[in-house]
Amino acid sequence: MNALASGSRLQATAFGRIGGRWIADSPGELDPTAPGGTQRPFGLAIASTPCAAYDALPADRRTSPLPRLSCLRGRRWRAVGPPLDPTGGAPVPGVAFGVDGAVGVGGTAYVGVDRFVGRAVDWRVHALIGGRWRATALGGDDPEWNEQGTLFAVRGEPWAIRFDQRTTERSLATRVVVLRLDRRSGRAVQVGSALRDAERFTVPLSYGLATVGRRVYAMATVPNARTGRDEARAFVLR
């Protein structure tokens, strides 16, 4: 959760539930060393350790934040690994990044990052392996589409549900697809057909995944051709 600290410095704070109440987890802020504070926290567990991926903001707020990862160790939040720098150390003018989804699978952290260039956005997923961030095949960076998504742990693998959109002559085409990362081959495999594949865009649009026992459920907002309205529907993988 974000809170506005003194001096207009944003800080991301973790809360624990004790006796039916939510209290700020001591010392609270995920990264007090970030000059401009922190934002967009996503919680995850790595080998049963509570962790969070978030944006570390620069002091001037005019350059892009850098995604970072912190874990709770010895009652203190400590940075894990280096900052996730999608530019490879070469900042690109007019490009901004922001954390969008995180999950821990098999002791590995996977973090989704939005890359904004003007009105365009793509969504890439990185894994922290051997103390280094490495790009994975999940996510999307097709120049024809704008992609965003979020991450889940399903059947011992990282899965993603991704929302893509592109401009057409009449409207904004949209699709929602589910992907899984085969960790042996490193390939991303689409799971089933697209949940949504429409030539128009309406809001609000929601999507998500959940596992109940051995079943995998997906949710997406889809158009109903008969009524001309959008509907939130649940799907089960079979």
Salt bridges, closest charged atoms under 4 A:
ASP25 OD1 - ARG75 NH2 2.73
GLU29 OE2 - ARG9 NH1 2.67
ASP55 OD2 - ARG40 NE 3.47
ASP114 OD2 - ARG40 NH2 3.26
ASP122 OD2 - ARG115 NH1 3.65
ASP122 OD2 - ARG124 NH2 3.51
ASP141 OD2 - ARG124 NE 3.85
GLU144 OE2 - ARG166 NE 3.70
GLU157 OE2 - ARG180 NH1 3.24
ASP164 OD1 - ARG162 NE 2.88
ASP164 OD2 - ARG175 NE 2.74
ASP230 OD2 - ARG196 NH1 3.63
ASP230 OD1 - ARG200 NH2 3.14
GLU231 OE1 - ARG233 NE 3.10
